[in-house]
Amino acid sequence: MSEVILSNKPNASQELESGILRSNNKSDDIFNPSKTALIATYTEETTSIIRTTCPYCGVGCGVLASIDEVGAVSVAGDPDHPANFGKLCSKGSALAQTLGSERRLTEPYYQNKQAVMQEHRPTQLGTDFNAIDISDEPLIKPTDWNNVLDDIATRLNDTIAKHGRDSIMFYVSGQLLTEDYYVANKFIKGFIGNNNIDSNSRLCMSSAVAGHKRAFGADLVPGNYEDLESCDLLVLVGSNMAWCHPILFGRFLAAKKANPNKKLIVIDPRRTDSCEFADLHLPIAAGTDTHLYNGLLHYLSEHGCADTGYIEHGHGVDDALAAANVWSIEKVAQACQVSIDSILEFYQLVAAHDETVTAFSMGVNQSKSGTDKVNAIINTHLLTGRVGKPGASPFSLTGQPNAMGGREVGALANLLAAHLDLSNSIHRQLVADFWQAPQSIAPEVGIQACDAADAILDGRIKAIWIMATNPVVSLPEADKFRRALAACDLVIVSDCSVDSDTVKCADIVLPAQGWGEKSGTVTNSERRISRQRALKPALGLAKPDWWILSQVATRMGLAGFDYQHPSEIFNEHVALTAYKNDPSQVPSISNQPRYLNLAKDLSMPVLSRADYEVMTPFQWGGARITPTQVKLIAITPSDSASLPNFHHFHQHQRRQNSNKSDVKNRDKRHNTDFNPLTVNLRLITGRLRDQWHTMTRTGLAPQLNQHESVPTLTIHPNEAKQLGVEKGDYVQLHPRYEQILPNSEATTIDTNNVSKNADTDNENIEQTVLAQIAISDSMRVGDAFMPMHWSNAFASFARVGTLIPTVVDPYSGQPELKNSAIRMSAVPMQTLGKIMVHPDLQDTILVHLRAMTAHFKKEAIAGESQTASTNFELNGAGSSLSLPALTWSISRQANSVLITLASPAERTARQLLDPKFWQQFIDDYQKSVSDKWLTGNADDTLTVNSAFTLSKPEKQLRFISTQSEVRNKALNHILPSDSDSAVPSDQLLLAIYFAPKLMYLPSTHWLDSCFASTAAIPVQQRYKWLLAGRPATGYIDPGPLVCSCMAVGENIIINAIAKQQCHSAQSVGKACRAGTNCGSCVSQINALIEEHAS
């Protein structure tokens, strides 16, 4: 029998604890004008409609931002911008939803780094830097700009004096504007005096840079977006363009619709949404792109496709052809693991179409042979003369909004400003002279992103400044980088979001301006420079990155950083690209061609501030560039290119007291090749359609969090059957290790069984990834896909970077992120849950859950309760897995926050199913509100009602808490009521549902609407409906979101198909608007038509 208990506990009303961030914080609550008296704040005049640029991918779409009379922002595509002509994808369309003050850094502060990092270890819960601490000491100490800038300058000078110029590093981001990038690069290379600046672009585009420089003598993209429309054949290599660059994909599809003779080929191990529109899909084995394109080069040469007039002045032709000649179609098919007929069809199509564009992206670049892959592709274009011509070019699709701008200013450890060459002494002197640097620019390549952790741990780097990126999540071996930051003498982080895991690892945190506040320029994938403009004043004390850097440089006693406006920095950048750039000089080894000359493109050496403000988008180098010096690169593919990468066994991971013979023996006993509960896989990582990087921006937009709201691993049905898992089941992922034993025999190590000491258990937990299963035959057998986006801020155990070993391309230093050896085990959960909570209570409930988890962990370590331990047996098979007591993820909904939970531990599950546990949370919440807002007025009362149903035999709990909105001024400040409603309404605070299977948990769409208002529910039925998770009658659940742009769910589309006879994506769009904006969901609509049309 189920039981229902109602509680009605009035308490004096008050606001939440000040230590908890609330979604309705006002910027003036923390903005103290006296703190900015010494520092001028840059402001920009705003108008009702402002032209700006999207901050997401490298397409660089133009945005029209409208600001109404109360300052509310809405966005639309700019119909005049040549990148998108008015279109925006799902992410761009939701930009206005990301501009709130919640989750923003708004003041500089010092941080007790060690304490905060311990508080936010993956073994515990919590997302908020300001969450309630269990210690008496404050975790952060707010400061003002004047003091913190002086302190940073002093500490950097002291570091140089004590440890030398090479002891400082900057790690920057493609999220920075060109002006920010320029100042950072000038600061460290010209004035600090080392090349230790690297960008997260190292993780996405550095192989393209290296390939371009080898082939063209410079980092340039010959073609433009129009070529995607004018080509007869588009080949996508390692690019899910439908999801990752949907506006460009839409431009091609529109051209293909107008001319159905145009062809599309997709080369990707996965059958992605882009394949829905492909004439041919080649699901090659990961890592075999060089094999495929060597074979294509040989085929094109053998079939008379070479453009002898074009290539006669090129270099390396004979060597490249000699290397390719061994690659027959049969040999290529065997290496790539696809049919001979498919390879032949691909080669014939490329040979038959002179107007061919090959667009490549992360599947090519993020590889240990990424540069060779890029050059193998470019070789085929050089041989056929298909370079820089209308409809014919290799085309690099960049991943970030300003990765190209960072390359232009030289903000990588191996680059020099203005596309000059770091290895060229003449170029180094040219830049030093222009900057009037106090010393020569160092010739040595600086420390790159994937070497930074080692450089910190071995003492070479003593201070690191991280700007606008989240490497604790994104780098391979992410936990190693986290440990390095813990050991580093000085860690400075400039960011705009509290939800960056890297912020938790800083000694000093600086609030930077975000999109909509900062002003400058970005360069997109087709070399087009556009303005990004401020839409509103900065929140709190947030400042532009260029300003922060310039202030520190000036306070260090360095000249040349007295910038007052971003236009001054842009003009300096323009002048450097033109400095001693004489196009009449004959190119040579010491005088490489300099295609980047912005003064020539702008037809003026200097822009006035007014000119800068109204600057329209332009392409440097013109519409297309024909390289004057080209070289084919001889490619010799590795025999092991398709083998996944293992982690290497390090001493610190096994500890000094580990017995290696025991390790070997244990590995034999638990070798996963013979363990039916464990499956070995190749892990491929990548983007989701609606998410971006580590979700610190997109995670704020409700419509972007519906498409895939929990960490998910997609596997082939064969692996699902082998492991005995179904859709939605949980699995644990671990990296696989390789050790060279004394007899030189390579052995894989089962990390779950190598050690039982507490330190190693903690590290294993940190490396643990837990995900729910999706099953699809779009995967190759043996491959698995998991998104790169999840961080500790949004999920407790889903940082995929912890699974990826550091294996880099020898030319570009770019890590391989799509070919990692992992081990997967099923995790039977004792209970599964959904908690929907008002956004203002998000951090409060996570603190409550964290306290529970910490208590269980403490008991487990003390040996007081093995049932609560993080080590326990699964299925009685004797394979002990180190598991957390609780795993969770959060997803922002329209009116609430959804927390998805699961526990494999019986004791944890019992507590989660105990109504008293949740009533204690409500009591604590009421007390915190009452203690804060007690006014002495009897009318100001807080009434929180709770109700629950509990079925012990079925292990199901449903628990609801609502807050009365009658005469409650203080709480209405936190939780506004719907004052227009004539029906008495309760504010829904909390809705909790636990069950042993997902199928017993309610859909969240209707429940989310109840957090906006419960007035539509009959008063007598209110708790009954809320506990049921649905109305009694008359409600049609829209189902899982398919179209983010138009907010259309799966059930709405199925209804259009089945009941309105809509049997095409176009007719579905007319019926319910799904798929009518960016088109990235059309393949899913087509799949639903195929399933339900009959």
N, C-alpha and C positions, 0 to 999 in steps of 0.2 A: 504494500500500500504506500502511496505517496502521501506526504504530509505537507501542509502549508502553514507557515507561521508569519504573521504580520507584526512588525514592530513599529511603534510610533514614539520617537524619542525627540522631544523638542530640546534644543540647546540654543544658547545665545549665539547669534550669527557673527561671523567674522571672515576675513579673507584668508586665503591659504598662507602657509608659511612663506616668508619672503625668500627663502632659499630655493623655492620651487618656481621655475619659469612658467608663466602662464601665457596662453595664446592671445590674451587681450591686454598684454603689457603695452603701455604707451611709451613712446620714445622719450618723452619728457620726464618719465619716472626716474630715468637714470642719466639724463643729460644735465650736466651741471655747467652752466655758462662760465663759471669762474675757472673751470679746468681748461678752457680753450682761450682764455684771455691773451695768452702769450703766442698763440698760433692762429694764423689766418686760415679760415676754412674756405675752400674753393666751392663756389656755387655757380650754377649755370641757369640762365634765364629759360623758363619753360613756357611752352605754348600749349594750346589745347590738343594739337596733334603733333607728335614728334617722330621724325624718321630715325630709326635706329637699326641695329643688326642683332639677329638671334645669337645667343651665347652657347648654343649646343654644338652640333657637328660642323665639319668643314665646308658644308655647302654655302654657309654665309648668307642666309635668307634675310631680305629686308623686312622690317617690321614697322607698322604704323601703330604707335602707342597713343591712345586717346586718354586724356586726363580730364575728369569732370570737375565741377565746381567744388566738390568736397575732397578732391585729390584721389579719387578711385581711378585705377588704371584698367583699361581694356586694350586688347591687342588684336591686330589683323595683319594679314600679309600685305606688303607694299607692292601694289600692282606695277609700279615703275622700276622696281629693282630688277636688274637683269639676271639675277640668280634664280629667283622664284616667281616673279611676275604675279604676286598676290597670293600664292599658295603658302601654307604653313603645315607642318606635320603635327602630330598629336602633341609632341613636347612643346613646340613653338606656340601652338594654340593655347596652351595652358600656362604661359609665362606669367600672366597676371596673378595666378593663384600662388605664385612663389614669392610674392613681394611683401608678405606680412612681416611683422616684427618678431613673431615667435621664432625660436631656434636661431636667433641672430646673435653674433658677438657685437657688443656695442660699446665696450670700454676696454682699455689695456689693463692687464693685470699680471702679477707674478703668481706662480703656481708651485705648490709643493709637489713636484713632478713624481717623486717616488710614491708618495701617499696616494695620489690620484691614479697612477698606473696600477697600484695594488688594488685600489677600490674598483677599478674597471677591468680587472683581468677577465678573460673570457669565461672563467669558471664562475663568475658572479654576474648578477643582473644589474642593469642600469645604463641609461643613455645620457644623462644630463650632467654636465660638468659641475653644476651647482646643486646636485642632489645632496640630501642630508647625509652627513658624514658620521661614522660611528665613533670617531675620535673627538677630543675636545679642541684640537687645533684646527684653525681654518685651513681649508685646502687652497683657497685663492686669496690674494691680497690686491684689491683694485689700486690703480695708480693713475697718474695723469700723463699726458703725452710729453710734457716738458721733462719730467724726471726720468721716464723710461727711455726716451731717446738719448738723453745724456748718459744714462747707465749703459745702454747697448754700445754706444760709441766708445766709452771708456773700457768696457770689457773686451771689445774687439781689438782695440789698440793694445791692451794688456796681453791678449792672446798672441798677437803678432810679435810683441816684444819678447815674450817668453818662449814661444814655440815656432816662430817663423811665419812667413807669409802663406806658406802652403797648408797651414793648420786650420784654415777657414774654408767653408763650402757653402754655396747657395744651391738649393734645389727648387726650381721654379716650374712654371706650368703653362700649357697652351691655353689656359683660361685667362692669363694675363693679357692686357692690351699691349700693342707694340711699344707704346711709350714706357710702360712698366718694364717690359723686357729689355728695352734699350738701356735704361738707367741701371738695371741690375747687372747687365753684361759689362757696361762701361765701368761700373763701380769695382767689380771684382777683377776683371782682366786688366784694366788700365791702371787702377789706383791701389787696390789691395795687392795686386801683383801676382795672381795665379789664375789658372784656367779651370779651377774647381767650381764650375757652374754647370749644372746639367738640368734638364727639363723632363717632365713626364712624357714629353714627345719622344724621348728615348725609347719609351715603351710602345710607341705607335708608328712613328714615321722615320726613324733613323736609318732603317734599311733602304727606304726609298731615297733618302738623301745620298747615302753611299753609292747606291746603284746609279743615280743620276750623275753623280760626279765622275764615276768610272766611265759611263757611256758618253756623256755630253761635255765633260770637263767643267761642269758647273751644276748646281742644284736648281734645275728648272723643270717646269711642266710645259711641254711644247704646245699642248692643245687647250681646248676650252669646253665649256658646257654645250655650246652649239653643236660640237662634233658628236655628242650623244644623240642628237636629233637627226643629223645629216648622214651618219654612218649607215651602211647597209648591213653590217654585222657588228653586234656588240658582244664582246666576250667578258664575262665577269669571272675573275679569278680571286678566290678567297674573299669574296664580298657578298654579303646578304644585303644588296642594295635596297630591296623592298622595305627592309626594316631600318637599316642604318643610314641610308641616304634617300629617303622615300620621295623627296621632291624631285631629285634628279631622275630617279627611276620612273616617276610619273611623266617627266618630260619625254623620256625614251618611249614609254608605252603609248603616249599620245601620238608620237610620230609613227610607231608601229601600227597603230590602229588606222592611221591615214594611209599607210603603205604596208599592207600585210606581208609584202615580200621581204621586209626587214627581218633579220634573224637574231635570235638571242641564244647564247650558249653560256651555261653556268658550270664552273669548275669548282667543286666544293665537296668535301667528304660527306657533308650533311645535305639532305634534300630540304633546303630552306624555302621560305615563302617566295623567294625570287624565282625558284624553279617552276612555280605554278605557271609562269608565262614563257618558259624556255622552250625552244625547239629541240634542245639537246642538253642533258645534264650528265656530266662526267663525275661520278662520285669517287674520285681517285683517293688512294690511301694517303693519309697525312704525310707531308714531307716530300712527296714525289713530283712536285711541280717542275723541278729542274729536269727530271727525266722526261716529262711530257713535252716540255718546250725545247729540249735538245732534239728530241725526235721530230718536232715540228720544223725546227731550223733545217734539219737534214732533209725532210720531205720537201720543203719550199725550194731548197737548192736543187734537189734532184728533179723537180718538176718545172724548172725554168721560171721561177717567180722572183728571182733576184733582180733588183733595179741596179744594173751595172753602172749606169750614169751617176746614180746617187752614191753608191758605195765605193766607187773607185778612189775617192779621196779619204775613205775611212781607214782606220787602223784595226789590226787584229782579226781581219776577216778569215784568213787562211787557218789561223790557229783555232778560231771558234768553230769553223766548219769541220776541221779535223777532229775536234773533241766531240762533235755532234754526229759524225758519220757512223759511229758504232751503234747508234740508237735506231735500230729498225723498229717498225711498227709492232712486231711480235715481242721484241724485248721491252718496249715501252709498256705494252699492255700487261706484260707479266709484272713489271716493277710497280705499275700504278694500280694493279689488281682490278682492271676493268676490261671489257671485251675488246677484241681486235676490231670488230665492226664499229664500235663507238669511237675508238681512236681514229680509225680511217675516216669516218664521217666528219669528225672535228677537223682533221687536217685538210680534207677536201673543201670544206666550207671556208676555212681561212684562205686557202689558195685561190678560191674562186672570187673573193671579195676584196678588191683593192681598198675600198673604203671600210676599213676595219678599225674599231677602237677596242683596245684591251684595257679595261678598268680593273685595277687591283687595289686591295686594301689589306686589312689586318691578317687575313689568312695567309698572305704572302709575306708581309713584313715581320710578323711576330714568329720568327723561326730562327733556328740556329744556322740556317742557310738562307736567310731572308734576302741578303744582298745578291747572292747568286740567283735566287728566284727572280728578283727584279731584273737583273741583267739578262737572264735567259729569255724573259718576256721581251725586253727592249731589243735584244739581238734579232728577233724575228721581224720587228718593225724596221730596224736599220737595214737589214738585208733586202727588204722589199721596198724601201724608201717611203714607208708609211709613217712619217714623222712630221708633225707640225703642218699637216695639210687638212683641208676641210674634210671632216668625217674619217680621218685616219691619223691615229696617234696612240702611243701608250699613255695611260692616264692614271695617275696616283690619286686615289680618293682619301683625303686626309680625314682624321677622326675628330680633331678639335677645332674650335672656331678660330684659333690664331696660332696653330702649329706652324703655319707658313710664315707668319710674322716673326715668330721666334727664330726661325731659320734665317730670315733676312737680317736680323740684328746679330746673329751668331751666338745665340744663347744655348749652345751645347758645348760640352767640354772639348770637343775636337773641331769646333768651327770658329771662324773669326767674323767680325761684323761686316756687313755689306756684301755678303757672299764672297768674301776674300778667303784666302787659304792660310790656315794656321801654320802649316809646314813651310810656307814661303816667307823667307826673311824680309824680302822687299815689302810684302803685304803687311807683315807685322809692324815694320817700321812706319809704313804709311798710316796705319791706324793709330799708332802711338803718337806720331807727329800731329795728326788731326786732333786727337784728344788732349794734346799737351800733357801726356802722362808723365809722372815723375820718374818712371823707369821703363825699360823696354818690356814689351809683352813677352811673356815666357813662351818658349817654343814647345814645351812638353804638353802633350794632351793631358787635360785635367782628369780628376776622378769622376767616373761616370756613375749613373744611378745604381747599377747593379753591383758596383764595387764599394758603394758608400758604407754599407754596414761593416765590411771588413776594415775599411779605412778608419772608421771610428773605433772599432774594437781593438785594433792593433796600435792605436794611439796617434795615427797620422793626422786625423781630423779631431780638433778639440772644440770647435764651434760650428754649428750648422744652422742655416736660416732657411726654413721651408715656407714657400709662398703659394697659396691657392691650389694646393694639391694634397692628397691623402695617401702617402706612400706606405703607411702602416697597413693599409688595405690592399693597395694596387701592386706593390712590388712582389716579385717572386720571393719565396722564403720570408714572408711578411713578418713572421714572429721574430726572425733574426734581426730584422731592421728595428723592430720594436725594442728588443733587448739592447741594440746598439744605442738607441736614443736614451734609454735609461742610464747607460754608462757614459754618455757624452757630457763633457763639462758644461756646455751651454747649448741649449736648443731653443731657438726662436721660431715661432710659427705665426705667420700672418694669414688670416682667413676671415671669412664672413659668417661661418656657421659653427654653432656649438656641437653639431652632430658629426664633426670630423674626428675620427679616432686619433689622428695625429695630434690634434689639439690637446688631448689628454696626456701627451708625452712631452709637452713643452715646459721649459722653465719660465719663458716669457711669452705671453699671448698678445698679439696685436690685432685690433679689429680693422679689417680692410673693407673697403666699399665693394658692394656686389653689383650685379647687373641691375640697371635702372638707376644707379647712383653715380657710377664712374663714367668717364668720358675719354675717348681716344679712338684708335683705329685697330682694325683686324684685317687679315688677309685670308681669303678663302682658297679652295682647292684650285681654282682657275687663275690664281694670281691677282684676284680682284680685291682692291683695298676699299673698305667701307668704314663709315663712321659708326661708332657705338656711342650713343648720347645719354646723358643723365635725364631721367624723367622726374625725379623728385629729390628733395634734400636727403643727405645721408642720415641713417639712423644713428642716434647717439653720437659717439665720438669717432665713428668709422672714417677712415681716410683712404685716399688713393694709394696704391702700392708705390707709384713713382714718387709721391710726396714723402712717404715713410722712408724709402731708401735714400732720397736726396737729403733729408734731414739728418740721418745717421752719418752719411758721408761728410756732410758739412761739419758736423760736430766732431768728427774724427780729424778735422783740420785739412780736409781735402778740398781743392778748388775745382770749379767747373760744374757744380751741382746746385746752383742758385736758381733753379727753375721755378717759375710762378704759375705756369699754365701748360697743359699738355701740348699745345701748339708749338711751344718753344722746343720741346723734345722732338716732336715730329720734324720740325725744320732742321734740327741738327742731324737727325737720321737721314733726311733727304740729302743734306749737304755731304755727308760721308759717302753715300752711294755715288755721288758725282765727283768726289775729290780724286784728282789725278786719273780720272776715268776717261782716257782718250781712245775713242773707238778707231782712230786711224792707225794706232799701233798694231804691228803685226803680232798675232798671238804666238806665244812661245811658252816654254816650260816656266820661265820666270814672269811671263806676262800672259796669264790665262785670260780668256775672254770674260769680260764683265758685262753681263746682260742686265744686271740690276742697276738702273740709273733713274731714280725717281724724279730728279730735277728735269730730265728730258721728258719723262712721261707727263709731268705737270706743266711743262712749258714755262716754268718760272722757278727761280732758285729759292724763293722764300714765300711762304703763305702768311698773310696777315692773320690776326686772330679771327677777324670777320670771315676771311676766305676759308679758314680752317673749319669754322662753325657750319658753313654751308657747303662744304666739299661734297661732291657727288661721287659715287663709286667709280673707280677706274682700274684698268688692268695694267700693271707694269709689264713692259716688254711688248705691249701691243696684244692684239687678239690671239696671235699664234707666234711661236718662236721656232725658227729653223736653226738648229745648232750648227756652228761653223766647224767644230771639231768633234768627230764622233769616233767611237771605238767599240768594236764587238769584243766581248769577254769570253774567253774559252772556259767552259763550265764542265767540271768533272763531278758528277753527282756522287754522293757517298753511298756506299752499300748499305749503311745502317740508317739512312735518312728517315725511314718510316718506323723505326723502333722508338718507343716512348722513352722519355727521359726519367731516370731515377734520381732520387736524392742520394748524396754521398754520405757515408757514415762518418760522422765527426765525433771526436773524443767527448766534447761537452754534451753530446746527446746520449752517451752511454755511461758517463761519469767514470771517475778514476777507479772505482771499486768493482766495475763490471767485469765479469769473467767471460772472455771471448769464446772459450770452448763451450760454456753454458749457453751463450747466445747461439752458437752454431747448432748445438743439440736441440735447443728449444725450437729453432727454426725448422729443423727436420721434423720435430713432432707436430708442429703447427703449420707446415708448409701449405700455403693456400692452394697449390695445385691439387692437393688431395683433400682439402677441407670443403665439403659441400656448402658450408655456410658463408663462404667468402669467394668473391669473384674479382679477378684482375681486369682492369679497364685502362683505356687511354682516355684522359680527360682533355676535352676541348672547351675553352672558355670563350665568352663573347658577350655581346650586348643583347638586351631585350628591346622590343619595339618601343616601349614607352618610358624606359629608364635611361639615366645618364650617369656615367662614372660611379661614384659611391653614394648617389641618391640624396646628397645633402640639399640639392635644389628640387629635383623631381619628386623626392619623397614627401615634399610639402603639398603637392598638387593631388587632390583626391582622384581626379579622373585618370591620372597616370598610374594609380596604384591598384587598379582593378584587374588589369589584364593578367598579371601574374603576381599575386600578393604574398606568396610564401617562397622560401628558397626551394628550388626544384632541380632535380637531376633527371635528365632525359636519357633513357637507355633503350636499346633494341629489345623487342619481345623475347629473343633468345636468352638474354641475360636475366630478364625478369623471371622467366620460367625456371632458369637454373637456380636462382636464388629463392624462388617461391614468393615473390612480392607482387603486389597489385598496385594500381594507380592510387596515389595518396599515402602509401605505406612509407615508413621512415627507414632510411639507411644511414649508416655511418661510413665516412670516407677517411682514409688515411693515406699519406704518401707512402710510396714503396721505396725502400732503401737498397743500395748496392754497396757491398763491401768487398775489398780485395783482401782475401785471407793470406796468411803467410806463404801458402803454396801457389799464390797468384791466381787462385780460382775465384771467379766472381760469384758472389752469393747474394741473393735477396734476403733482406732481414724483415721479419714480421715485427713491426714497431709496437704491436699490441702486447707482445710477450717478452720483450727484451729486458725489462727491469721492473722491479716492484718498489723502488725507493720513492719517497715523496716527491723529490725534485723532478725525477723523470716522469712521474704520473702527472705533475702539473704541466710539463712541456707537452706530453701526449694529449692532454685535454686541450691545450692551446691549439695544437695542430688538428684536433678533431673538427670535422665538418659533418653536420647533420642536415639532411635534406629529405624532402618528400619526392616520391618517384612519379615521373611521367613516362609513359611507354609509347614508343613510336617507331615504326619501321622506316622513318626518315633517317635514322641513325644507321651507320654501318655496324655490323656485328663486332663487338669488342670496343666500340667507341661510346663515350658518354659526353653529354654537354651540360655545363652549368654556367649560369650568368656570373659575370664579374662584379656585380653591383653591391652585393650584400656586405655590410660592415657590422661592427659591434653595436653601432647606434640603432640598427634596424633588425638585427637578428643576433642571437647569442652565439651560434656556432655555424656560421656560413661564410666566413672569409676564405674565399677560394684561393687567395694568394698563399695561404699557409701550405697548400698542397703542391705548389709549383716549385720545382728545383731551379736554381740559377744556372741556366745553360744559355749562352749568348752567342750571337753571330760574331765571327772573328773580325769582320770589317766594320760593322755598324755598332757593335756592343748592344744590340737589341735582344732582349730575352725571348726565348721560345715559350709562348703562353698557351699553345694549343696542342701540346703533345706530351702530357705528363703521365707517368705511371702511377696509378692509384689502386687502392684495394677497397672493395665495397662489401659491407656486411649488413644483413638485415637487423633492424632494431625493433622488436615487438614492444609496443608502447602499452603501459598499464592504463593510461587514460589520455584522451585527446580533448582539447578545449578551445573555445572561442570566448574571448572577453571583449566586449565592446564598452568603451569608457569615454566619458566626455573628455575632449582634448585637454582641459585644464587639470584633469586628474591623471594624465598619462604618466608623468614622472612619479607621482605619489604611489600609484599602484605598482610600478616597477621597483620602487624602493621596498615596498612591502614584500614582493616576491623575492627580491634579492636577499632580504634578511632571512627569509625562510631557507633559501638555497645555501646561504653562508652557514646557517645553523646546522643543516644536514652535513655539509662538508666538514665542519668542525667536529661533529660527532663521529664521522667516518674516520677521520685522522686519529682521533682519540681511541678508536676501537670500541666505542660505546654501542654502535648499532651498525651491523653489517648490512642490514636491509636498506640503510640510507647511504651506504657507501657508493662511491662512483665506480667501484669494481664489482661486477657480479656476473654470474653465469647466464648464458643465453641458451634457451631450449635444452639445457642439460647436456650440451655437446662438448663441454670441457674447453671451449674457446673463450677465455676471459677477455672481455672488452672493457676498456676504460671509458666509462660513459658519465656524462653529467646527470644529475638528478632531475634536471628540468631544462627543456629547450623552448625558445620562444622566438617569435618574429612580430614586428609591428607594421601596420599599414594604415596610412591616413585615409579615412573615408570622408564623405562630404560633410558630415556633422559629428563624427566620432572618430575614435582611433580603435582599430581592430588589432587585438593581440591574439595570435594563434599560439597555443601551448601544447606541449606533450611531455609526458614523463614515462621513462622506462622503469622507474623505481617504485616498488609497491608502497613504501611508506609515504613518499611524496604524493603519490596518487591519492592515498587515504586522506591526507591533509587537504589536498585540493578539492576533494569531494565532501569536506566537512563544512556545513554552513556556518559554523562558529568561526572558522578561519576568516571567512569573508565578512561576517558581522563585526569581527574585531577590526578589520580594515575600515569599515564604515564608522565604527565608534571612534577610531583614531582620527579619521577625517573630520568627524563632527567636533571632536575636541580641539583639533588644530584650528578649525574655523572659529570656534567659540572663543578660544584663548586670544585670538588675534583681533576679533571684531566685537567683543563684549562692550555694549554701550550703556547698560543699565536700564534701557527702555524695554519694558515688558512686551511691547508690540514687535520689537525686532527679534523674532524667534526663528530658529532654524528647525524645520521639521523634515527628517529623512525617514522614509518608510521603506522597509525591506520585506520582501516575500520570497519564498523559495519552495521548490518541490524537490524531494529527494527519494530516489528509488535505490535502496541499497542492493537488492538482488540484481538489478540491471546496471548498477554502478553509474547512475545518471544523476546529475545535479543541475538545477536551473535556479538562478538566484538573481533577483531584480532589486535595485535600489532607486528610488525616486526622491526628489526634493520638492517639497511644497513651495509654491511661489507666492504665497499670500503674505503681505506685509513683511517682506524680508529684504530690506534695502541693501544690506551689506552683501548678501549672497547674490542678489540680482546684479551687483557690480561684477561678480564673477560669472554668473550664469544667467544671461539676460532672458527674460520671458517674452512670450509672444503677446504683447499687450493689446494687440488688435483682436484677439480671440475673445468671444463672449462666453466660451465654455471654460470652466475651471480646468486648469492644466497643471500637471506635475512635470517638472524637469527630470528627464531620465538621466541618471548619473552613471549607472553601471548595469550591464546585462551579461550574465555569466552562464555558460553552458558547457558541461562536461559529459562525455560519454565514452564508451570503449571503442566505438567506430565512428568514422567521419559521417556516415550516412545518417546517424542519429542527431547530428548537429544542424541547427536551422540555417537557412540562408540569411545573409546579413543585410540585404537591400532594404527591406521594409523596416527592420530594426533600426537601421541607420537613420531613416527618416523620422523615427520617433525621438531621436535626440534633438531634432529641431523643434518638434512639438508633439505632444500626446493628445492635443485637444480633439483630434478626429476620432479618438477611440471612445466608445461609450464608457461613461464613468464606472458603471457596474461591471464592465468587462475588461477594464484596463489591465489589471494584473494577470488575468487569465490569458489575454492575448499576448502580453509581453513575455510571460513565462513560456507560452507555446512558441513564441518567436514568429508568429504570423496572425493575421486576422482570422476570424472564424470562417468567413465566406467572402467571395467577391474579389479576391486579390490575385493578380497574375504577376508572379515573380519574373522580372525581366531576365534573370539568369546571369551567368558570367559575362562580363563586358567583352565585347568583340570590337566594336568601333569606339575608340577613345575620343576621337574628335567630336562625334555626334552623340556620345554616351548611349549607345544602343547595345542591349544585351542579347545573348544568344537566343533566349526564348522568344523575343520580339522578332528576330530574323526568321526563326523556325516557323512562327505563326504566319509571317508574310509568305514563306515558301509553301507551307502546307495548306493554308486556308485562303490565301489570296493568289495562289498559283503563280508566284514569282519564281521563275526558273532561270534567271540570269542575274548576275551581280548588278546590272543596270536597273532591272525591274525591282530588285530588292531595295536599291537606293531610292528609287522613286516612292516606294511604299513606306519606308521608315528612315530614310536618309543615311543609312549605314553605307560606308565606303564612298561617300560623295565628296570627301575633302582631300586628304593626302593619298588615299588609296592603299595604305599599307595593310589594311585588313581584308582586302578583296580576296586574297587566296583563302582565308578562313571562311569567308562568305561562300565561295565556290565549293569548299569542302562540305559545308552545311547543305548546300543545294544538292550535291551528289548524294548525301546521306538521306535527305528528307523529301526530295522532289517526288519520289514515287508514292 
